Amino acid sequence: MSDVIQILSDNSASMSRAIHHLESELTKIRAGKASPGMLDGIMVDYYGNPTALNQVANVTVLDARTISIQPWEKTMLQAIEKGIMAANIGITPQNDGNTIRLFLPPLTEERRKELVKRCNGEGENAKIAIRNIRRDAIEQIKKLQKDGLSEDACKDAEKEVQEATDKFIALVEKHLAAKEKEIMSV
């Protein structure tokens, strides 16, 4: 029976990680408001090593549409600019010799719809991950049944796995609805 409990807790932890990944991916999708999280994942060349942008500069939000990047070394300005351009986030950096500013243009209706599609794609990836986790857990439970676990205990465990799956899929939907509302509000 402790094997079943272990499978259920692993299942829940894995699904939580899938939700956490979805949240981090949705943070990177801009919704019209400036956010330092938009620049997460942007790598810059720091003396030959790819390094996260927030490791070589201070990233702050000046107002709703402006992000300021203050490098800790002035020599990093060009590398940061190249990293932002290579990341293809749709924003051209403005370099004034000391800081880099990113001015977020207002989103058009067409661009908003594209962003919603991208969010839905991320949501679908999260749902697929959750379903794969469910499938793996159910396979492990069936294996335990072959090894001697009672059929009732297996059915109960499978039911718990399905309930967890439904709960996490609903959580994905909730995150997507909130992000879509954020993107579509003008």
Secondary structure, DSSP 8 states (H G I E B T S, - for coil): -HHHHHHHHHHHHHHHHHHHHHHHHHHHS--SS--GGGGTT-EEEETTEEEEGGGTEEEEEEETTEEEEEESSGGGHHHHHHHHHHHT-S--EEE-SS-EEEE-----HHHHHHHHHHHHHHHHHHHHHHHHHHHHHHHHHHHHHHTT--HHHHHHHHHHHHHHHHHHHHHHHHHHHHHHHHHH--
